[in-house]
Amino acid sequence: MCQVHTAVAAVVQCWSLDRESGQRLLARTADQIAYHQRRGVLARESHTRTTISKLQRQGINVDMLPRCDLDTT
């Protein structure tokens, strides 16, 4: 939701700028959002590896844990 807020804020701010400045602002904002998305993916992968490693040290094999059946039909 924060990314939507950032994008909308940039669009609203562009309304008061000339075309070239507005395009630069939107490009910077798009780069900023893309950066945060990439970092989020890396953080999620790192947290997953850390958690799995921690569980394995405790003798828990996550591949052997029962899975929930998400098919409710």
C-alpha positions in Angstrom: 0.0 0.0 0.0 2.9 2.3 0.6 4.0 2.0 -3.0 0.5 3.1 -4.1 0.7 6.1 -1.8 4.2 7.0 -3.2 3.0 6.7 -6.8 -0.2 8.8 -6.2 1.8 11.4 -4.3 4.1 11.8 -7.3 1.3 12.0 -9.8 -0.5 14.7 -7.7 2.8 16.6 -7.4 3.3 16.4 -11.2 0.1 18.3 -11.7 1.8 21.5 -10.5 5.0 20.9 -12.5 5.9 21.5 -16.1 5.9 18.4 -18.4 9.7 17.7 -18.3 10.0 18.1 -14.5 6.9 15.9 -14.0 8.4 13.2 -16.2 11.6 13.3 -14.2 9.7 13.1 -10.9 7.7 10.1 -12.2 10.8 8.4 -13.4 12.6 8.9 -10.1 9.5 7.6 -8.3 9.3 4.5 -10.5 13.0 3.8 -9.8 12.4 4.2 -6.1 9.5 1.8 -6.1 11.4 -0.7 -8.2 14.3 -0.5 -5.7 12.1 -1.1 -2.7 10.4 -4.1 -4.5 13.8 -5.6 -5.3 15.0 -5.1 -1.7 11.7 -6.6 -0.4 12.2 -9.7 -2.4 15.8 -10.1 -1.2 14.7 -9.5 2.4 11.9 -12.1 2.1 14.4 -14.7 0.7 16.9 -14.0 3.4 14.3 -14.3 6.2 13.1 -17.5 4.7 16.6 -19.0 4.6 17.3 -17.8 8.1 14.1 -19.3 9.5 14.6 -22.6 7.7 18.2 -22.8 9.0 17.0 -22.0 12.5 14.4 -24.7 12.4 16.9 -27.3 11.0 19.2 -26.6 13.9 16.3 -27.4 16.2 15.9 -30.7 14.3 12.8 -29.7 12.4 12.7 -30.6 8.7 10.3 -28.2 7.1 9.9 -30.5 4.0 8.4 -33.2 6.3 5.8 -30.9 8.0 2.2 -31.5 7.1 0.7 -29.0 4.7 -2.8 -27.4 5.0 -5.2 -28.3 2.3 -6.2 -24.9 0.9 -8.7 -26.5 -1.5 -12.0 -25.9 0.4 -14.3 -27.0 -2.4 
